Amino acid sequence: MLFLKYTPELSNIDLEIYKYVATHIDQVVYMRIRDLAKNTHSSTASVLRFCKKFECEGFSEFKIKLQLYKESLKDDHPIHAVDESAFINFIHRTSESNFQETLRAAAQLLAQKELVIFIGSGSSNIIAEYGVLYFSSIFSMAFRIEDPANHPIDFFSKSLAEKVCVIALSVSGETKNIVNYLNQFLANRSTIISITNSSNSTIAKLSDVNLAYYISTEKNGDADLTSQVPALYTIEYLAKEVRKIKQFQTSEEE
């Protein structure tokens, strides 16, 4: 997000300031703080709080970093249009028997669990949040681990841990803090399902079931711009498969 390598927590006021800055970079680098506050219908205090969320002590430092970010954009390679064929190829692969079997295996595991935990980092963390919202209609307990490094699982009893399914999201499948966190769940015999770009990654190999989507990766410096569309598609597909299983189980019990 702008010159940061992660997405900070932004309030509604912050988002309005961000949208203005992102669309008026050329003007903002020459503005006074009160000009930006006026143009965003906020206050100078709100602008200062916004700057601190972007790791700046004040508006002057923010403008310097914004100017450097603006100049770095000139050196980047041209942005190519979205390659729809990559998405079409992925969707075509989801109808193949290998993917279908893996998806059903994941759905069967999930249907046996009482608690679903989503975990991701960077843009995958945002997809994890979406996964919680989508799965909440199926499971009474579904939540996201926002910061795996500072969220111990000691509060899980062994009996509860065995009723947990962790859904790990990672493009590279090598995110260190997620790998470390999954190892803790493995020790507690929780089920792990991962959605990654490759099945040859560490996170994929730590999982009971891995759903790999295999699309071309895209980077801008250290930032990973690989599309999250396949991950979203897989989450929705998986949720619908779990819903079918649970509905069948309910009808059998009746």
C-alpha positions in Angstrom: 0.0 0.0 0.0 1.8 3.1 -1.3 5.4 2.8 0.0 4.6 0.2 2.7 5.1 -3.5 2.2 1.9 -4.4 4.1 -1.6 -3.1 4.6 -2.1 -1.1 7.8 -5.4 -1.0 9.7 -7.3 2.0 8.3 -10.4 3.7 9.7 -13.0 5.1 7.4 -11.4 8.5 7.7 -8.0 7.0 6.9 -9.4 5.4 3.8 -10.8 8.7 2.6 -7.4 10.3 3.0 -5.7 7.3 1.4 -7.9 7.3 -1.6 -7.3 11.0 -2.1 -3.5 10.6 -1.7 -3.4 7.6 -4.0 -5.2 9.5 -6.8 -3.4 12.9 -6.3 0.2 11.9 -5.5 1.6 14.7 -7.8 -0.3 17.3 -5.9 0.0 15.9 -2.3 3.8 16.0 -2.3 3.6 19.8 -2.5 0.7 20.3 -0.1 0.6 21.7 3.4 -1.0 19.5 6.0 -4.0 21.8 6.3 -4.5 21.7 2.5 -4.8 17.9 2.6 -7.1 18.0 5.6 -9.3 20.5 3.8 -9.4 18.5 0.6 -10.2 15.2 2.4 -12.8 16.9 4.7 -10.8 15.8 7.8 -8.6 17.5 10.3 -4.9 18.0 10.6 -5.0 15.6 13.6 -6.6 13.0 11.4 -3.9 13.5 8.8 -1.1 13.1 11.4 -2.7 9.9 12.7 -2.8 8.7 9.1 0.9 9.5 8.6 1.8 7.5 11.7 0.0 4.4 10.4 2.4 4.7 7.4 5.4 4.7 9.7 6.0 8.5 9.5 6.5 10.8 12.4 4.8 13.6 10.6 3.4 15.0 7.4 6.8 16.2 6.2 8.3 12.7 6.4 5.2 11.2 4.8 5.7 13.6 1.8 9.3 12.6 1.4 8.5 8.9 1.3 5.6 9.6 -1.0 8.0 11.5 -3.4 10.4 8.6 -3.3 7.6 6.2 -4.0 6.4 8.4 -6.9 9.9 8.4 -8.4 10.2 4.6 -8.1 7.1 4.2 -10.2 8.9 5.7 -13.1 11.5 3.0 -13.0 9.0 0.1 -12.9 8.2 -2.0 -15.9 5.0 -1.2 -17.7 2.0 -2.7 -16.0 0.4 -5.3 -18.3 -3.3 -5.9 -18.6 -4.8 -8.7 -16.7 -4.2 -12.1 -18.3 -7.7 -13.6 -18.3 -6.4 -16.8 -19.9 -4.6 -17.6 -16.6 -7.9 -17.6 -14.8 -9.7 -19.5 -17.5 -7.0 -22.2 -17.4 -7.2 -22.4 -13.6 -11.0 -22.8 -13.7 -10.7 -25.4 -16.3 -8.2 -27.3 -14.1 -10.7 -27.3 -11.2 -13.0 -29.5 -13.3 -10.3 -32.2 -13.7 -10.5 -35.3 -11.6 -7.3 -34.7 -9.6 -8.5 -31.3 -8.3 -12.1 -32.6 -7.7 -10.8 -35.6 -5.6 -8.5 -33.3 -3.6 -11.3 -30.8 -3.0 -13.7 -33.5 -1.8 -11.1 -34.9 0.5 -10.6 -31.4 2.0 -14.4 -31.0 2.3 -14.8 -34.3 4.0 -12.2 -33.3 6.6 -13.8 -29.9 7.2 -17.3 -31.4 7.6 -16.0 -33.4 10.6 -14.7 -30.3 12.5 -16.4 -27.8 14.8 -14.0 -24.9 14.5 -12.3 -23.4 11.4 -9.3 -21.1 11.7 -8.1 -19.1 8.7 -4.5 -17.9 8.6 -2.6 -15.8 6.0 0.0 -13.1 5.7 0.0 -9.9 3.5 -2.7 -10.1 0.8 -3.4 -13.7 1.9 -4.5 -12.3 5.3 -7.2 -10.3 3.6 -8.4 -13.4 1.7 -8.4 -15.2 5.1 -10.7 -12.6 6.5 -13.0 -13.1 3.5 -12.8 -16.9 4.1 -14.1 -16.4 7.7 -17.1 -14.4 6.5 -17.9 -17.0 3.8 -17.5 -20.0 6.1 -19.4 -18.4 9.0 -22.7 -19.4 7.3 -21.6 -23.1 7.6 -19.7 -23.2 10.9 -20.9 -21.6 14.1 -17.2 -20.9 14.9 -14.9 -19.6 12.3 -12.2 -16.9 12.8 -8.9 -15.6 11.5 -5.5 -15.4 13.2 -4.3 -11.9 12.4 -0.8 -12.2 13.8 0.5 -15.8 14.0 3.8 -14.6 15.6 1.9 -13.2 18.6 -1.0 -15.6 18.9 0.0 -18.8 20.9 -2.2 -21.8 20.7 -1.6 -22.8 24.3 -5.2 -22.0 25.2 -6.4 -24.9 23.0 -6.9 -28.1 25.0 -5.9 -31.3 23.2 -9.5 -32.3 22.8 -10.5 -29.0 21.3 -7.4 -28.9 19.0 -8.5 -32.2 17.5 -11.8 -30.5 16.5 -10.0 -27.7 14.7 -9.3 -27.4 11.0 -6.8 -24.7 10.0 -7.0 -23.3 6.5 -3.7 -21.8 5.6 -3.4 -19.3 2.7 -0.1 -18.5 1.1 1.0 -17.8 -2.5 4.6 -18.9 -1.9 3.8 -21.5 0.7 7.0 -20.5 2.5 5.8 -17.7 4.9 8.0 -18.3 7.9 5.6 -17.2 10.7 2.8 -19.4 9.2 5.1 -22.4 8.9 6.0 -22.0 12.6 2.4 -21.6 13.6 1.3 -24.7 11.6 4.0 -26.8 13.4 2.3 -25.9 16.7 -1.1 -27.2 15.3 0.5 -30.3 14.0 1.8 -31.1 17.5 -1.8 -30.7 18.8 -3.2 -33.0 16.1 -5.3 -30.4 14.4 -6.2 -30.8 10.7 -4.5 -28.5 8.2 -5.8 -27.6 4.7 -3.6 -25.2 2.7 -4.4 -23.2 -0.4 -1.1 -22.3 -2.2 0.3 -21.6 -5.6 2.4 -24.8 -5.6 2.1 -28.2 -3.9 5.9 -28.3 -3.6 6.1 -25.7 -0.8 6.7 -26.2 2.9 3.2 -25.2 3.9 1.7 -27.6 1.3 3.8 -30.4 2.7 2.8 -29.7 6.3 -0.9 -30.0 5.3 -3.3 -32.9 5.4 -4.7 -31.7 2.1 -3.2 -29.1 -0.2 -5.2 -27.2 -2.9 -2.7 -25.7 -5.4 -3.8 -23.4 -8.1 -0.6 -22.9 -10.2 -0.7 -19.5 -11.9 2.1 -17.2 -12.9 3.6 -15.2 -10.1 4.0 -11.4 -10.4 6.2 -9.2 -8.3 7.0 -5.5 -8.0 10.2 -5.3 -6.1 9.6 -7.1 -2.8 5.8 -6.8 -3.2 4.0 -10.0 -4.3 1.3 -9.0 -6.9 0.3 -12.5 -7.8 -3.5 -12.7 -8.3 -5.6 -13.9 -5.3 -8.6 -14.7 -7.6 -7.8 -18.5 -7.6 -7.6 -18.5 -3.8 -11.0 -16.8 -3.6 -12.5 -19.2 -6.1 -11.1 -22.2 -4.2 -12.5 -20.9 -0.8 -16.0 -20.5 -2.3 -15.8 -23.8 -4.1 -14.7 -25.6 -0.9 -17.3 -23.9 1.2 -20.1 -25.0 -1.2 -18.8 -28.6 -1.2 -18.8 -28.6 2.7 -22.3 -27.2 2.7 -23.5 -30.1 0.5 -21.9 -32.7 2.7 -23.4 -31.2 5.9 -26.9 -30.9 4.3 -26.7 -34.6 3.3 -25.6 -35.5 6.8 -28.5 -33.6 8.3 -31.0 -35.3 5.9 -29.6 -38.7 6.9 -30.1 -38.0 10.6 -33.7 -37.0 10.0 
